[in-house]
Amino acid sequence: MDVGTILITGAGSGFGKLTSLTLGKLGYSVIAATETTRQAALLQEDAQALGIPLRIEKVDITNSDDREKAWTWDVDILVNNAGVSEGGSLVDIPEKNFRHQYEVNVFGTLLFTQGFAKQMIKKKSGRIVFITSISGLMANAFSGSYVSSKYALEGIASTLSQELMEHHVEVATVNHGPFLTGFNDEEFERYRNWPGKPEDYVFNPADLSFPLKQYEAKEAIAPTIRVILGLTKSYRNIVPKKIKPVVKMMQKFEWMRRTHWFLGKRHPMAQKSMKMEPATRK
C-alpha cells in the first residue's frame, strides 16, 4: 500500500518510537522526528540493530527553526504524536510548568501542523492524525494540566477537520487509553523540578501517582497504524476499543453530576491517585 511519506513527531520514545519502527519494518517511508539529537542517536542505534530503515531527524516542534526545516520535506501523512505531561494539582502547579505543557501540546503542535496543512492544501491530498488521549475527553484529578491541553487539542483537531475537508485533506484523532509506556508515570515525577518543598503544596505531589491500571503498549500499535494509513476511516478512534463505553459513560456523567456531590470528601479519582502504585499493569 503506497501512502507516501509519513512524518511522526515525538518518535524518541513511547508510541512514537514503537509506531515509527513498526511502520518502517512494514516497508513504509517514515521520517521519525525526535525532540533531541540524543534521542535521534539512540533511535538510530535501535533501528540499525533491528535492520529497520528509518529516516531520523531532530525536530523540536516548539522551535521555529526546526519547524521551518521540517516544512521543506514532502510529507503525505503527518502524525502529531509529540507531547508532554505535567502532573500535580492545578492549584499548585508552577506557571513555568503549566506554560510548558501548552507550548508543546497546543502551540507547538498547531504551529507545526500549519505548514504541512498548507502543503497538503496545494496538493489537494493528505492526512493529519492527532494522537491525543482519553484525557481529552474526560478529566482526572491531578492531571488537569495535561487534560486541559488535550481538550484544547481536541478542539483544534475537530476544527481543522471541518476546515480542510474541502481541500481533500483528512483529519483523524487517536485517543489512547492508559498504556504502559512510561509516559503516564513520568507525569507524576515532573514535580521534582518544582521550586520549594513538596510538603509546602496543598497536595503533596510526592504522594501522587497515575491513578489507573495500564495496558501493555503493544496492544495500541495495530489500531493506531490502521488510522495512520487510512484503513480506519473513523474520525474518533479510542484505543483500546473496550474502554469506549467507559469514556462515553464519563462524558454522560458530566451532564448529570451536581456541584455539591463529594463536598467535604476526597473524590474517588483523587483517592486512586494517592493509593495506586506506579506502573500498575491492567
Helices and strands as residue ranges (DSSP letters): E 5-8, H 14-25, E 29-34, H 37-50, E 55-58, H 64-70, E 77-80, H 95-102, I 103-108, H 109-123, E 126-131, G 134-136, H 144-164, G 165-167, E 169-176, E 179-180, H 183-187, G 190-193, G 198-200, G 205-207, E 215-216, H 218-228, E 236-239, G 241-243, H 244-256, H 268-275
